Amino acid sequence: MNRNLKTYLELLWQSILFWSVVMGLYSIFRYYGLDQEVGFTVIEEYSGHTGTLRALIGFISIGILIGFLYATIDFFFEKFASNRLLLVYELILRTFLYFITTIAVFTAVMELFSEIYGINLNTDRGWWTENKSFWATILYIVLVSFVFTFIKIATEKFGKGVFLKMLMGKYKNPQEEKRIFMFLDLKDSTTIAENLGHFKYSQFIQDCFYDLNEVVPKYDAEIYQYVGDEAVLSWPYKKGLAHNNCVDLFFAFQQKKQSKAQYYQEKYGLIPEFKAGLHGGVLMVTEVGVIKKEIAYHGDVINTSARIQAECNKHQVLLLISEKLLQDLQISAHLSSKFLGSVLLKGKQEKVNIHTIDKM
C-alpha cells in the first residue's frame, strides 16, 4: 500500500472514531431526558426515546462527516502547507476551513433528516447566523478540538502508544523493551557550519529536519531526540524490522534530499549528506524529570548505535548496521549488504561485527 495512503487512512479512522464518539455524547447531553425537565416545552420530534434516538443518529452522522472532512484537511495541510505557512496563518486558515466544513455538514444532515423524518428544520441560506443551538454546538466542537489537538501533540511528542502508557503510569518504574535505534548525523558538519555561519547553518539544519519529519511517519519511526545536527530515531523492534523500515527510512531520506537538490544548492551552495548507525536490542525505558518530563532510554543499545555511527567516516560509508540487527532483517532485493569487519567500539570489551547496506 502507498505510504501516503496508509498515513491518510490511519488519520482518517482516528478522526472519524473520535468525532463520532464526541458528537454522539453531545446528543445525549443535549437531548436525553429533556422532555422531563420542569419548565421545558419540547417539540414532539425531540421528545421521548424516539427523539433522543433521532438526535443520536443525526449527531453521529455529523461526527462521521466532520471526522472525514477534518482528517482530509489535516492531511493536506501536513503534507503540503505545514512547512510553507507561518503557524499563525496556518491556524487561521485551518479554523476557517473547519468552520465552513461544519456549516456544510450541519446543513446537509439537517436537510437529509428533514426529508427522512418529515421534520421542519430551517436550512435556508444563513440559517446558522441566528441559530443558538448551532453556536452552542460550535462552542462544544471548539473545546473538544483542544482535547483532540492535545492528544495529537502528546502522541507526536512521546510516540504512538507511549502517551497512553504514560497516563497509565507504566514508565514510573523502569521497564524493559526491545527496540532499534538509529543515530543520524550530518556529514562534515563542522566545515559546513564554518562556511555558512551560525544563522544560515541553523536554517540549513532546520530544512534538513523538516525533510526528515516528512519521511519519519511513513516508516513508523519515532524521533527520540534532536541533538545539534544529529537526530536519534527509534522503533519498537518488530516495527523496525517490518518492511525493512529501519533501513528504508535512511534511503527515503536520501531520496527526499536529492529531490530538493536544486533548492539546497541555490540556498546553501551544497546538498546535505547524513551518515547513520543502526543497532537493536533490549534496554530500559523510564520517565525522567518533573519540570520537563520525558521518556529516557538507558542501556548498551543506545551507546552501541552511537559508536557504530561514529565508524562511518573511518569506513567511508553512509550507513552502518550491526551484524546482530542485520541477521534479523530480511533484506529486500533492491538492497545489498557488505561485511566491513569487526571493530572494537569505544567503551566496549568485545568486538562488534558491522556491515554497510547500499541500494542496488
N, C-alpha and C positions, 0 to 999 in steps of 0.2 A: 504493500500500500504506500502511496506517495506520502512522504513525511509531513508535508504541509496539510494534506487532507487529514492525516492522523491527529495532528495538533488541533485542527479546527473541530473535528468530531469530539475530541476529548473536552475541549472548551464548551462545545455545544451541549453535550449531555449534562455537564455540571451546571451550566446556566439554566437549562430547562428544568432540571430537577429542583434547583434552588428556588426559582421563581414560581414554579407550580406549587411548592410547599408553602411559601410565604404568602402567596395570593389566596391559596385555599384557607390558610389560617385567618387571613384578613376577613374573608367572607363569614367565617364562624364568629369572629369578634364583632363584626358589624351587624349581622342579621340573626344569629341564633338567639331565640328567646325574646326577640324584640317586641313581638306582639303581646307578651305577657307583662311588659313593664307598665306600671301605673302612670297614666297621663300621656301615653303614646298612642297615636292613631296610625295604624299601619295599613297600607293598601293591600288588597287581597293577594296580589301577586307575590308579596314578600312575607306573608303571614304563614304561621304554622310550619310543619316539617317540609311541605311541598315547596314553599317559598325559600326556606333555608337550603334545600337541595338544589333548586334552580340557581340560587346565588353562588353556591359552592361550585357547581358545574361551570357557571359563567366565569367566575374568577380564576378557576384552574385553567380554563381555556385562555383567558387573558395572560396568565402566568406562562403557559406554554409558548404563546406567540411572542410575549416580551422576552422570554429566555432565548428563543430562536433569533430574534432580531438584535437583541443586545449582544449576544455572542458573535453574531456576524459583524456588527460594528466594531467590537473589541478586537476581533481577529484582524480586520483590515487596518485598524489603527496600529496595532502592534507590528504588523508586517510592513506597512508602507509609510506610516506617519510618525511613529514614536521617536525616531532619530532625526526627523526633519522639522518638527514643530517644537517651539518652546512649550514647557509644561503648562503654563497658564493658558496659552492658546488651545492646546490640546484639550484641556479640561472644559474650556468654554464650548468648543466645537462638539465634543462628546456629549456634554449636557444638553446642548441644543438638539442634537440628533436623537438622544434618548427621549426628550420631551415631545418632539414631533412624532416619533415612533409610538410613544404611549398614547397620544391623542388618536392616531390612526388605528391602533389596536382596539382601544375602547370603542371607537365609532363602529368598527367592523363587527365586533362581538355584540354590541347593543343592537345593531341592525339585524344581525342573524337571529338573536333571541326574540326580537320584536316579531320577526316572521314566524319562528317556530312556535312560540307560546302566545302569540297574539297580544303582546304587551305593548302599550303605547309609550315607547321611550323616545325622547326628543334627540334626534341625531342631525338636526339642521346645522348648516354651516355656523360655526362659532358657538355651538351648544355648550362647549366646555367653559366658556369665559365666566358664566354666572352659575355654573353647577357646583354647589358647595360640596356635594358628595365626591365629585371628581377631584376637587382640590384637597379634600381630606385624604383621598387615596394617594394623590401625588405626594403629600407630606409623608405618608407611610412608606411609599416607594423610596423616597429620598433617604429616610432613616435606615431602611433595610439595605439600601445600596452602600451605605457606610459600613455596615456589618460585612457585606459581601466583599467590599474592597479591602477591609481589614484582614479578612480571612485569606484573600488572594495575596496581599503583600506579605503576610506572615508565612504563607506557604512558599512564596518565592524566596523569602529570607532564609528559612530553615530547611527548605526542601520538601518535596512531596511526601506526605505521611509523617514527617518529623514533627510538624507543628501540633498535630493531634496527640502524638506521643508525649510531647512536652506538656500539653494541657493535662494529660492523664498522669503526669509525674514519672514517666518511665525512666528519664535520664537524671532524676535526682540522685540516684546512685549509679556508679559506673556500670555500663552494660557492654557485653562482648558482641561484636559484629564482624562480619566478613565483608570487606569492601575492596574496591580497586581505586587507586589514586593516580592521577596524572599531574605532574609538575610541568607547567607550560611557561617557558621563559623566552623573552625577546633576545634574539641573537645580536651580538655586537652592540649591546645597549649603551655601554659607556661612550663608545665612539659616536653613536647616533645622538646621544644627549649633548655631547660637546659641540657637534656640528649644528644642531637645531637650536640650542639654547633652551633654558628651562621652561619658558612659556609654550613655545611651539612643540617641545618634546611632550609636554603634558597633553596637548591637543592630539598629538600623534598616538600616545598610549590610549587616550580616550577613544579615538576612532578604532583602534585595534580591538579594544574590548567591546565596543558596540558590535563589531562584526562577529566576535566570539559569541556574544549573547544571542545573536540570531541563529547560531548553529547549535548551541548547547541544548535547548529543549527538544530538538529533533532527534537527539541521541540519548535521551533520558539521563543526561548528566546533571549533577548538582555542583554549583560553584561554592567551594568551601571557603576560599579566601582570595583576596587580591593583595599582593604584597609588592608594592612598587610596580615594576614592569613584569611581574610574574603572577600567573593565576594558578590556583590549585583546584583541580576538579576531582569529583568523586562519584562513584556508582556503588549501589549495592552489588555484591559480587555477581549474582545471576543476571542482573540488568546490564552490567558492563560487558558480560560475555555475549549476551543475546545479540544476534546480528552483527557481531564484532563492533558493538557500539563504541567501546573504549579506544579502538584503533581507527575506525572510520570517522570519528569526530575530528581527529587530527587532520586527516586528508580533506575533509569537508571544509575545515577552517582554512587550510591552504588554498583550496579552490575558491573560497569566498574572497580571500585577499587578492588572488590573481584576477578575479572578475572585476576588482576595483583597482587594478594596477595603474591605470591612467590617472585615476583620482589621486592615489598616493604619490605618484611620480610628479604630477603637476603641483601638488600642495606641499610636499615634503622633500621631493627630489630623490626618493628611494621607495622601494617596496619592502614592507616588513617581512622578516623571516623569524619563525619561532621554532625552538627545539623543545622536545618533550621526553620525559622519562615515565615509564609505566611499571607499576608493581601492584600486587594484591595479596591479601591475606587477612588474618584475624587481628583485630586491635580493639581498644577500649574507646567507648564514647560516653560523654557525660556533660551535664550542664556546668558552666563555669561563670563566675561573676554575678553581681547583683545589680549594679548601676547599668551595665551594658551586657546583659545576659546573652550568652550564645552557646552553641554546641561546640565542644572541642573533642578532637580525636587524639589519642595517645597510643604510641606503640611503634614497633620496628618498621611496620609497613610505610609509615609516613617518612621516616628517615631514609629508608632504602630507596623509595621513589625519588626523593630529592637527590640522593647521591648518584643514582642512575642517570638522571637528567644532567648532572654535572659532568658526566663522562662523554656527552655528545660532542663537545669541542675536540676532545682528545682523539676520538674516532672519526671526526669529520662527517657526522651524520646528523639528521634532524630528529629522528625518533629511535629511542632505545626502549627495550622491554625485557623484563626478567624472564629467564627460561621457565621458571615456575608458573608464571602467568601465561606465557605463550603456549605451554602444554595443555592448558585448559581451554584455549581458544580454538575455534575451527576456522582457520584462515581461508578467506574467500579466494576464488580463482583469480581475481584481479589483483591479489596481493602476493608478495613473496618475502620470505624471511631469510636472514643470513646470520650465522653464528659468528660473533666477533671475539669470543674468548671468555676467559674467567678473569674477573678483576676483584681485587681486594678493596672494597669500598671503605672510605674513611669512617672510623669508629666501629668497624666490624672485624671479627676474628676469622670468619670463614669467607672464602671467595664466592662470588655470585656470577653465574653464567648469564651473559647478556647477548641479545640479538637485536638486529635492526630490521625494520619492515619497510618495504617500498611498494609503490604501485607498479604493476607490470605494464 
